[in-house]
Amino acid sequence: MLDDEMLESLEELLIQADMGVDTSLKVAARMAEGRFGRRVGATEVRELLAGEIARILEPVARPMPIYPKRPQVVLVVGVNGSGKTTTIGKLASQFRAAGKSVVIAAGDTFRAAAVEQLQVWGQRAGVPVMTAAQGSDPASLAFDALAHAEAKGADLLLIDTAGRLQNRDDLMQELAKIVRVIRKRDPEAPHNTLLVLDATTGQNALSQVDIFRRIADVTGLVMTKLDGTAKGGVLVALADRFGLPIHAIGVGESIDDLQPFDPDEFARALTGLSAESV
């Protein structure tokens, strides 16, 4: 029976799935509307849950907008280890496969590994990767990359950035400088600012969105590492709290594992209604 006890255990389950307290209470309360005291089976509870979760997620499930402006400048931000560099590589490969010409700027100039990783992705996808000497100014690299993309008539320029949150002020100044410098060539750039988040960090993802929204004008999210966690509920919390578009989710290592975000499929997987695990 759908009573206080059942609602309480539902709320606990949702909180354990990383949906956060506020969102979990909201979902459970909506489920109980008009059904309190009624006998409900386990499958019906899951169906109701999936419906409520999908209702929160549907407004934010939107692909990254592509504009007629060439080159469209996409600034990619996120903490080190979030899957940012891999996401750029996969996006570049997917856009290339869709017939777009792409340039990558390896703007995390302090991390040699990030630059090398992008070069590997670039070689695979047939996408040029602009690099600079280790530790050099990322803003001047971004400026040169934009000039190169313009000269080539490229459709998209993807700019990787540093993700050192230990010193927020430095990072804030670095990102602000990149934006300031590329705006000298294109006053409307960047046209998208994607924040890459690691699903396994759970509720920490919420504070990362908070921080990066202050540092950069985030326009959309990409959620990675959803293959390795049963706690995908953090996406629901993010959608409920921030309402930022979720453009794609990463569910594995291969290029095709960066997928459009399907809220119904995700809600069913999260509530155990589909064979696919989240």
C-alpha positions in Angstrom: 0.0 0.0 0.0 1.2 3.5 -0.8 1.4 4.9 2.7 3.9 7.0 4.8 6.2 4.0 5.3 6.3 3.1 1.7 7.0 6.8 0.7 9.7 7.0 3.3 11.5 3.9 1.9 11.1 5.3 -1.6 12.6 8.6 -0.6 15.6 6.7 0.9 16.1 4.7 -2.3 16.0 7.8 -4.4 18.5 9.6 -2.2 20.8 6.5 -2.4 20.6 6.7 -6.2 22.1 10.2 -5.8 19.0 12.1 -6.6 19.5 14.5 -3.7 17.1 15.1 -0.8 15.0 17.9 -2.4 14.5 16.2 -5.7 13.8 12.8 -4.0 11.1 14.4 -1.8 9.5 16.1 -4.7 9.4 13.0 -6.9 7.9 10.9 -4.0 5.3 13.6 -3.2 4.2 13.8 -6.9 3.9 10.0 -7.0 1.6 10.0 -3.9 -0.8 12.6 -5.4 -4.2 11.0 -5.7 -2.8 7.6 -4.9 -2.1 7.7 -1.2 -3.7 4.8 0.7 -4.1 2.8 -2.6 -2.8 -0.6 -3.2 0.1 -0.5 -5.7 2.3 -3.3 -7.1 6.0 -3.1 -7.5 5.9 -2.7 -11.3 3.3 0.1 -11.0 5.6 1.9 -8.5 8.5 1.7 -10.9 6.3 2.9 -13.8 5.1 5.9 -11.7 8.6 6.7 -10.7 9.9 6.5 -14.2 7.1 8.8 -15.3 8.0 11.4 -12.7 11.7 11.2 -13.4 11.1 11.6 -17.2 8.9 14.6 -16.5 11.8 16.4 -14.8 14.3 15.3 -17.5 12.3 15.9 -20.7 12.7 19.7 -20.8 16.5 19.5 -20.5 17.1 16.7 -23.1 18.3 18.7 -26.0 21.2 18.2 -28.4 23.9 20.8 -28.7 22.5 23.5 -31.0 24.4 23.9 -34.3 24.4 27.5 -35.7 24.9 28.7 -39.2 27.9 30.8 -37.9 31.3 29.4 -39.1 33.3 28.5 -37.2 31.0 27.8 -34.3 33.2 28.1 -31.2 32.6 25.5 -28.5 34.4 26.0 -25.2 34.6 22.8 -23.2 35.1 23.1 -19.4 35.2 20.7 -16.5 37.5 19.4 -13.7 40.5 17.2 -14.5 39.4 13.6 -14.7 35.8 14.3 -15.7 36.3 12.9 -19.2 36.5 16.3 -20.8 39.3 15.5 -23.2 37.7 12.2 -24.3 34.4 14.0 -24.8 36.1 16.5 -27.1 37.6 13.7 -29.1 34.3 11.9 -29.4 32.4 15.1 -30.3 35.0 15.9 -33.0 34.7 12.3 -34.4 30.9 12.5 -34.5 30.8 15.9 -36.1 33.4 14.8 -38.7 31.3 11.7 -39.4 28.3 14.0 -40.0 30.2 15.9 -42.6 31.4 18.8 -40.5 34.9 20.2 -40.7 36.3 20.5 -37.2 39.4 22.0 -35.5 40.5 21.2 -32.0 42.5 23.5 -29.7 44.4 21.7 -27.0 44.0 24.5 -24.5 44.9 22.6 -21.4 48.5 23.5 -22.0 49.8 22.5 -18.6 48.8 18.8 -19.0 51.0 17.1 -21.6 48.8 14.0 -21.3 45.7 15.9 -22.3 47.4 17.3 -25.4 48.7 13.9 -26.4 45.2 12.4 -25.9 43.6 15.0 -28.1 46.3 14.4 -30.8 45.4 10.7 -30.8 41.7 11.5 -31.2 42.5 14.0 -33.9 44.5 11.5 -35.9 41.7 8.9 -35.6 39.1 11.4 -36.7 41.2 13.2 -39.3 40.8 16.4 -37.3 43.7 19.0 -36.9 44.7 19.6 -33.3 46.3 23.0 -32.6 48.9 22.8 -29.8 51.3 25.1 -28.0 54.4 24.6 -25.9 53.7 23.1 -22.5 52.7 25.8 -20.0 52.2 28.5 -22.6 49.2 30.9 -22.6 46.0 29.0 -23.5 44.3 32.3 -24.6 46.9 32.9 -27.4 46.5 29.3 -28.5 42.7 29.8 -28.6 43.1 33.0 -30.7 45.5 31.2 -33.2 43.2 28.2 -33.4 40.2 30.5 -34.2 42.3 32.3 -36.9 43.2 28.9 -38.3 39.6 27.6 -38.2 38.5 30.8 -40.0 41.1 30.5 -42.7 40.2 26.8 -43.2 36.5 27.7 -43.4 35.9 25.1 -40.6 32.4 24.5 -39.2 33.4 24.0 -35.6 36.3 24.9 -33.3 36.4 22.8 -30.0 38.6 24.3 -27.3 39.8 22.2 -24.4 40.5 24.1 -21.2 42.3 23.5 -17.9 40.3 21.9 -15.0 42.3 22.8 -12.0 39.7 23.6 -9.3 42.3 23.8 -6.5 42.9 27.4 -7.4 39.6 28.8 -8.6 40.8 32.4 -9.0 43.5 31.3 -11.5 41.1 29.2 -13.4 38.5 31.9 -13.5 41.0 34.4 -14.8 42.3 31.9 -17.4 38.9 31.1 -18.8 37.9 34.8 -18.7 41.0 35.6 -20.7 40.3 32.9 -23.3 36.8 34.4 -23.8 38.1 38.0 -23.9 40.8 37.1 -26.5 38.7 35.0 -28.9 36.1 37.8 -28.8 38.6 40.1 -30.4 38.2 37.9 -33.5 34.5 37.0 -33.0 32.5 39.2 -30.6 29.8 36.4 -30.2 32.2 33.6 -29.3 32.0 31.2 -27.6 28.7 30.1 -29.1 28.5 27.1 -26.7 30.1 26.4 -23.3 29.8 22.8 -22.5 30.5 21.6 -18.9 31.6 17.9 -18.7 30.6 16.1 -15.5 31.6 12.7 -14.2 28.5 10.8 -13.0 30.5 8.8 -10.4 31.2 12.0 -8.4 27.5 12.0 -7.4 26.3 15.1 -5.5 29.7 16.8 -6.1 28.5 17.3 -9.7 26.0 19.9 -8.3 28.7 22.0 -6.7 30.8 21.8 -9.9 27.8 23.2 -11.9 27.5 26.0 -9.3 31.2 26.8 -9.6 31.5 26.6 -13.4 28.4 28.7 -13.9 30.1 31.4 -12.0 33.4 31.0 -13.8 32.0 30.5 -17.3 28.7 31.0 -18.9 27.7 27.3 -19.1 25.1 26.6 -21.9 24.9 22.9 -21.6 26.0 19.7 -19.9 27.6 16.4 -21.0 27.5 13.6 -18.4 30.2 10.9 -18.6 30.9 7.5 -17.0 27.3 6.5 -16.7 28.4 3.0 -17.5 30.2 2.6 -14.2 27.6 3.8 -11.7 24.2 2.8 -10.5 23.9 6.4 -9.2 22.7 8.1 -12.3 20.1 9.9 -10.2 22.4 12.9 -10.0 21.2 13.8 -13.5 17.7 14.2 -12.2 18.9 16.4 -9.4 20.9 18.5 -11.9 17.9 18.9 -14.2 15.6 19.8 -11.3 17.9 22.3 -9.8 19.6 24.0 -12.8 17.4 23.3 -15.8 20.5 23.3 -18.1 20.3 21.3 -21.3 21.8 17.8 -21.1 23.3 17.4 -24.6 24.8 13.9 -24.3 25.8 11.1 -22.0 28.9 9.0 -22.0 28.3 5.3 -21.4 31.7 3.8 -22.4 35.1 4.3 -24.0 34.3 4.0 -27.8 33.3 6.9 -30.0 29.7 5.7 -30.3 29.4 5.6 -26.5 28.7 9.3 -26.4 25.0 9.3 -27.0 22.1 11.7 -27.2 20.3 11.9 -23.9 17.0 10.0 -24.0 15.0 10.9 -20.9 12.4 8.1 -21.1 15.0 5.4 -21.7 17.2 6.8 -18.9 14.2 7.0 -16.4 13.3 3.4 -17.2 16.9 2.2 -16.8 17.2 4.1 -13.5 14.1 2.5 -12.1 15.0 -1.0 -13.2 12.3 -1.2 -15.9 14.7 -1.7 -18.8 17.3 -4.4 -19.3 20.0 -1.7 -19.7 21.8 -0.6 -16.6 22.6 3.0 -16.0 
